[in-house]
Amino acid sequence: MGKKVRVRFAPSPTGGLHLGGVRTVLYNYLFAKKQGGDFIVRIEDTDQSRFVEGAEEYIFDCLKWCGLEPDESVQQGGNYGPYRQSERKELYRPYAEQLVKEGHAYYAFDTPEDLEKMRHESIPDQPHSPQYDHTIRMKMRNSLTLSAGETEKLLAEGANHVIRIKMPVNETASFIDMIRGEVRFDTSLVDDKVLLKADGMPTYHLAVVVDDYLMKISHAFRGEEWLPSAPVHILLWKYLFGLDQMPQWAHFPLILGPNGKLSKRDGAKYGFPVFAMSWTDPKTQERTEGFQEKGFLPEALINLLALLGWNDGTEQEIFTIKELIDKFSMERVHSAGAKFDYEKAKWFNHEWIKRSTVHSFQSTVKTLLAQNNITVSDDVMLDKVIGLVKDRCTLLPDFVQQSSFFFKSPETLDVDAVKPKWNEAKKLFFAELIRNYELSPDWLAQSLETNFKEIAAVNDLKPGELMLPFRIMLVGSKFGPGVFEIAEILGKEETGKRIHTALKIFG
Ligand code: GLU
């Protein structure tokens, strides 16, 4: 039997959860669920300078809203904890020291000034700072250039130091990416990355490898921006645990906005969200709206993200999470960047609103209406209204415009739409309609329409010309579902009242 499938999403708690992040979670989740595996969330918070208050909690709130909850995490617990890297701090140093002992890493005592000098002095005419790599390392202050005695002494004195990987020269580091196939790197081109920092914390490079090993991760999936780090990780796997232990990797394509890589600024500029849920930066108080606040259903967000970089090979576009679990495969994830199209995203939401049950919207619509000072007490009526208007809503706030007039008579009527063609004959028609409707034995859209048309015919009027004024009377303006369906829900009394009021206004 092969290794149990265990995947992880490993966010750094540095801010809002970006679309790309949610998609990484989703692909991890789908892969794990399909294989009957475990989905783990590990908080990578070893870079204390980037730590942002509240970001971790926010990430879990987003996952909950999206319905992508982990099997193991800081919140769920599990057998491989702690799941927050800062709480695992003590665990990493021995691995870094082992690497030093075996000649794959070294202590570096360079001061910030030394490093600054290196950047400026080595290649003065070059705009980019040179890397701390095999061409530079022998000119710096580290355990490769100092004697063993000096190094010992500095360590014993507690001198500030980091541990750097000693990247080999002229070797090839390669791996098979599940999406991209074989990817090869020339190790000479990679710098001697810091593995353990002066504060004793590991960097991402060391921590990711050690934790993927200790947490028995079978597959590691991450964004394509991490591809350049792969050679460092490959070597760490090779030196510490053996390449046969390395998880299978896949690097997901970028999500592209109108100007290349989708950025937070694109959202602000083009008016679409880039975060799952709204995020308020605790330092600046700057609030960035998310898909949730815009009025997206989580099912729609999941569906549209699944298709940003993957398809099942057919024309199908609407997938439930169950179908996605069933059909998802890493081999069908594209390697090229996937373009995010907000209009298409809204289309997905519209489709999902159409497909969702009336009842599922009840409390949301009530809350939205309450925010607009409309109190709904009749749930039966609310369900009927939702059933009638939901196909007309693209984003959840659309329910406000589409359903307010059922619960509150319109404050203004679009008189201009009626006036030019308004005449005595039409006025008499509506007066007769009120009388007819008052006597109506039932109150169903079908009979209301039949009566309407009969009275129009008797009076030699075209029903088409009467429909618009009728709509304006009931709704206030020119939108909404079928006017007889509206009247049915409004009821006899309210319909009569609105016709009366409007007749006075139309004159
Ligand atoms: N901590 C990394 C991040 O913030 C995770 C990369 C990985 O999954 O290996 O995205």
Residues whose N, C-alpha, C, O or C-beta is under 5 A from the ligand:
A	BS01	LIG	A10 P11 S12 E44 V208 F221 R222
